[in-house]
């Protein structure tokens, strides 16, 4: 454990932990996608030899994105950082990013810049761990995520919630219902997180993107905190601790953009 405490985890250029995440969008009007993307200056087509798709750079429309995790970073306009990539496959648009922070910043921005009638956000797959500097990194997103396993986790979560909801509705008193819900929340917060997990987006049409994606941010922030704290030896640190810390920062300080 002492050796791990002396060994920092891998971070990306903007300072946050390297935790790959893949956001998937349903293509509702694929014939309009290229024209919509062509209007955005921070997105460039990738070379066909690289498999096609697009690169997303930290410039132009997303130049004001702020990463508190690297206060001393100096951007070079001549060589902007690549924040992530996009690719169309099987009628799905994938946004591939190396950190939770970038997902939390870029997803609301893309909601504003690309008409939701063209692409509709569906889900995000990610890893609940950080990596050591010399640790072998996964090669590509296909290696990271097993569709059947991710769906199994989502369905189990929904089943458990619906079961608790039914028990609460059948409770004889409000106190009994609260006790059932409290026990469920406590149990969930102390569960071991799976290596890979999926976040399913709810309907966000017509909502302020910053408000609509707040739940996404809180969900990822808690898991990021757990991964980092456990890396540094806090084995008892749970999602309950992370949720309390995150809620206090978001609603106490009224500062939503806090992933570091």
Buried (B, 14 or more C-beta within 10 A) or exposed (E): EEEEEEEEBBBBBBBBBBBBBBBBBEBBEEEBBEEBBEEBEBBEEBEEEEEEBBBBBBBEBBEEBEBBBBEEEEEEEEEBBEBBBBBBEEEBBBBBBBBBBBBBBBBBBBBEBBEBEBBBBEBBBBBBBBBEEEEEEEEEBEEBBEEEBBEEBBEEBEEEEEEBBEBBEEBEEEEEBEEBBEEBBEEBBEEEBEEBBBBEBEEBEEEEBBEBBBEBBBBBBBBBBBBBBBBBEEEEBBBBBBBEBBEEBBEEEEEBBBBB
